[in-house]
Amino acid sequence: MPDIKLVAIDLDGTLLKNDLTISPRAEEAIKEATAKGVYVTICTGRMYASALPYIKQLEMKLPVIAYNGALVKHAATGEVLYRKLLPCPMATDIYIRAKKHKLHTNIYYNDDLYVDSLNDWADNYARKVGVDINIVENMVEFLQCDPITKIVTIANPDALKFLRQELEEDYGEKLFITSSLPHLLEILNPEATKGKGLETVANYLDIPRECVMGIGDSFNDIEMFEYAGLSVVMANGEEEVKKIANYVTCSNDD
C-alpha cells in the first residue's frame, strides 16, 4: 500500500451517516490522521456553504473541494484555488431545455442557490443541505448576468434520462454530466470534476497522486477514484462504482 499523505472524503453517503451527521468514531479517526501529518479534506458535490458546517466541525484548515470540483477553496484563508464555471449562453440553454422537460432546476451562483419557484423538490433539497433558497422571477434574464457554478435538475430518475441523453448528444465533451443520487442530474463545466479538484489540492500540497486516497460512494466520485492512488468505496455505494474502486469498506452508517 502506498504511503498515504492526503485523504479526500465525500460527504453524503460516505462520511455522513443517513441522519446527515458525522459519527464520533469517524471524527476521531480524521483528527488522529491529521495529528499524524496526513492531510484530510472534503471532496463533495455540495455547495461550499453547505459543506462549511462539517468543515468547521472537523477543524479543517486546508483547501476543500466543492461543487464536484467546480470550486476549490481554502478553508482557512478563503483563497479560491480553482474555479470552473458554465458560460451564460450554455447555462441559459440548459435551463430552457430542463423547463421544456418540466424538471425542477437548481441554479448555483456565487455559492447561493436560486430557483424559479418553490416546490417540494426545492424545499426538501434546501432542508437537507442546510441552505437558503433565492427565488428569481425571470431566470432566463438572471442567467444573462454572469457565468454560474452548476445546474442541478431534480426529478424521478426516468424523467431525468431524457434531458441527459439530449445534452450528451448536443454538447458532448463540452459539459460534465454526473449524478450523486438517482433523482439528481448535475451539469457542470467539463473541467469541473472531483478528479480535477483533487489534483488541484494535491499539487497545492505537493503530494504525488500515488499518495492520495479518495473515499466515496456514487457516480460523481468516479473521477476522484481515477485520480487517486488508492480509491475506497462504501458498501452502500453504487455497484458500478464498486467495480472501479480498489477497496470496498463498510457502509456510511457503520
C-alpha positions in Angstrom: 0.0 0.0 0.0 1.3 3.5 -0.9 2.2 5.9 1.9 -1.0 8.0 2.0 -0.4 11.7 2.6 -3.8 13.1 1.5 -7.3 11.7 2.0 -10.3 13.2 0.2 -13.7 12.2 1.6 -17.1 12.6 0.0 -19.9 13.8 2.3 -23.4 12.4 1.5 -23.5 8.6 1.6 -19.8 8.5 2.7 -18.6 10.5 5.7 -22.2 11.5 6.7 -24.5 8.9 8.2 -28.0 8.7 6.8 -29.0 11.2 9.5 -26.5 13.7 8.0 -24.2 13.7 11.0 -20.6 12.6 11.3 -20.1 9.8 13.8 -17.8 10.4 16.8 -15.7 7.5 15.6 -15.2 8.9 12.1 -14.4 12.4 13.5 -11.8 11.0 15.9 -10.2 8.9 13.1 -9.9 12.1 10.9 -8.4 14.1 13.8 -6.0 11.2 14.6 -4.8 11.0 11.0 -4.3 14.8 10.9 -2.3 14.6 14.1 0.0 12.1 12.4 0.6 14.5 9.5 -1.9 13.2 7.0 -3.9 15.9 5.2 -7.7 15.2 5.3 -10.2 17.2 3.2 -13.7 17.2 1.9 -14.5 16.4 -1.7 -18.2 16.9 -2.2 -20.9 17.8 -4.8 -22.4 20.1 -2.3 -22.1 23.9 -2.3 -19.1 25.2 -0.2 -21.7 26.9 2.0 -23.4 23.6 2.6 -20.2 21.8 3.4 -19.0 24.6 5.7 -20.6 23.3 9.0 -18.8 20.0 8.6 -15.5 21.7 7.7 -15.8 23.7 10.9 -16.7 20.7 12.9 -13.6 18.8 11.7 -11.5 22.0 12.1 -10.1 21.7 8.6 -7.5 24.3 7.6 -6.7 23.3 4.0 -8.4 23.5 0.6 -11.8 21.9 0.3 -13.3 20.6 -3.0 -17.0 21.6 -3.5 -19.5 21.5 -6.4 -18.0 18.3 -7.7 -14.7 20.1 -8.3 -16.0 23.3 -9.8 -14.7 25.1 -6.8 -11.6 24.5 -4.6 -11.5 27.0 -1.7 -9.0 27.2 1.2 -11.0 26.7 4.4 -8.6 28.8 6.5 -7.9 31.7 4.1 -10.9 31.8 1.8 -8.5 31.8 -1.2 -10.0 30.3 -4.3 -7.5 27.9 -5.9 -9.7 26.5 -8.7 -12.9 27.5 -10.3 -14.6 26.3 -13.5 -18.0 27.9 -14.5 -20.7 27.4 -17.0 -20.9 30.2 -19.6 -24.1 32.2 -19.7 -25.4 31.1 -23.2 -24.8 27.4 -22.3 -26.4 27.8 -18.8 -29.4 29.5 -20.4 -29.9 26.8 -23.0 -29.7 24.0 -20.4 -32.2 25.8 -18.2 -34.7 26.2 -21.1 -34.3 22.6 -22.0 -34.9 21.5 -18.4 -38.1 23.5 -18.3 -39.2 22.0 -21.6 -39.0 18.6 -19.9 -40.8 20.1 -16.9 -37.9 19.4 -14.5 -37.2 21.4 -11.3 -33.9 23.2 -11.7 -31.4 24.5 -9.2 -29.1 27.2 -10.3 -25.9 27.8 -8.3 -24.3 31.3 -8.4 -21.7 32.8 -6.0 -22.3 30.0 -3.5 -26.0 30.7 -3.3 -29.0 28.6 -4.5 -31.5 30.1 -7.0 -34.8 28.6 -8.2 -37.7 30.0 -10.3 -40.4 28.7 -8.0 -40.9 26.9 -4.7 -42.0 23.2 -4.7 -41.4 20.0 -2.7 -38.2 19.3 -4.6 -36.7 22.7 -3.8 -37.9 22.6 -0.1 -36.6 19.1 0.5 -33.2 19.8 -1.1 -32.6 23.0 0.7 -33.6 21.5 4.0 -31.2 18.5 3.5 -28.2 20.6 2.6 -29.0 23.5 5.0 -29.0 26.5 2.7 -31.5 29.3 1.9 -33.5 29.4 -1.3 -33.5 32.5 -3.5 -36.4 32.9 -5.9 -35.9 34.5 -9.3 -38.9 35.6 -11.3 -37.2 35.7 -14.6 -34.5 33.0 -14.6 -33.6 33.4 -18.3 -32.8 37.1 -17.7 -30.9 36.3 -14.5 -28.7 33.8 -16.4 -27.5 36.6 -18.7 -25.5 38.3 -16.0 -22.5 36.1 -15.1 -21.3 32.5 -15.6 -22.7 30.1 -12.9 -21.2 27.3 -11.0 -23.6 24.4 -11.5 -27.1 23.4 -12.7 -28.9 20.5 -11.0 -32.2 19.2 -12.2 -34.3 17.2 -9.7 -36.9 14.6 -10.7 -37.7 11.0 -10.7 -34.8 9.1 -12.5 -36.8 8.2 -15.5 -37.7 11.8 -16.2 -34.0 12.9 -16.0 -32.7 10.4 -18.5 -34.3 12.2 -21.5 -32.6 15.5 -20.6 -29.3 13.8 -20.1 -29.4 12.0 -23.4 -30.3 15.2 -25.2 -27.5 17.2 -23.6 -24.9 14.4 -24.2 -25.9 14.3 -27.8 -25.8 18.0 -28.4 -22.9 19.1 -26.2 -20.7 16.0 -25.9 -17.5 16.8 -24.1 -18.4 20.5 -23.7 -20.3 19.5 -20.5 -19.6 17.3 -17.5 -22.8 15.5 -16.5 -23.0 13.3 -13.4 -25.2 12.2 -10.6 -24.7 11.8 -6.8 -28.2 10.5 -6.2 -30.6 8.9 -8.7 -33.0 11.9 -8.6 -30.3 14.5 -9.2 -28.7 15.3 -12.6 -25.7 17.6 -12.1 -24.4 19.6 -15.0 -21.1 21.5 -15.0 -18.1 22.8 -16.9 -16.2 19.8 -18.4 -13.2 20.7 -16.2 -15.4 20.7 -13.0 -14.8 17.2 -11.7 -13.7 15.8 -8.4 -10.6 14.5 -10.1 -9.6 17.9 -11.2 -10.4 19.3 -7.8 -8.3 16.7 -6.1 -5.5 17.2 -8.4 -5.5 20.9 -7.5 -5.3 20.1 -3.8 -2.6 17.5 -4.3 -0.5 19.9 -6.3 -1.0 22.7 -3.8 0.2 20.4 -1.0 3.0 19.0 -3.3 1.7 15.4 -2.8 2.1 12.9 -5.7 -1.2 11.2 -6.8 0.0 7.8 -5.7 0.0 9.1 -2.1 -3.6 10.2 -2.4 -6.7 8.3 -1.2 -10.2 9.1 -2.3 -13.3 7.8 -0.4 -16.8 8.0 -1.9 -19.9 6.1 -2.9 -21.5 7.4 -6.1 -21.0 8.2 -9.8 -19.7 11.7 -9.2 -16.8 10.1 -7.3 -15.5 8.2 -10.3 -13.2 10.9 -11.5 -11.8 11.3 -7.9 -11.1 7.5 -7.9 -9.4 7.7 -11.3 -7.0 10.4 -10.0 -6.3 8.9 -6.5 -3.6 6.4 -6.0 -6.0 4.4 -3.7 -9.8 4.5 -4.0 -12.2 3.3 -1.4 -15.9 2.9 -2.0 -18.6 2.5 0.7 -20.7 -0.7 1.0 -23.8 1.3 0.3 -22.2 2.7 -2.9 -23.3 2.1 -6.5 -22.4 -1.3 -7.8 -20.8 0.2 -10.9 -18.6 2.4 -8.8 -17.5 -0.6 -6.6 -16.1 -2.2 -9.8 -13.8 0.9 -10.2 -12.6 1.3 -6.7 -9.6 -0.5 -5.2 -11.3 -1.4 -1.9 -14.9 -1.7 -0.6 -15.4 -0.7 3.0 -18.3 -0.7 5.4 -21.5 1.4 4.9 -21.7 5.1 5.8 -23.9 4.2 8.8 -21.2 1.8 10.2 
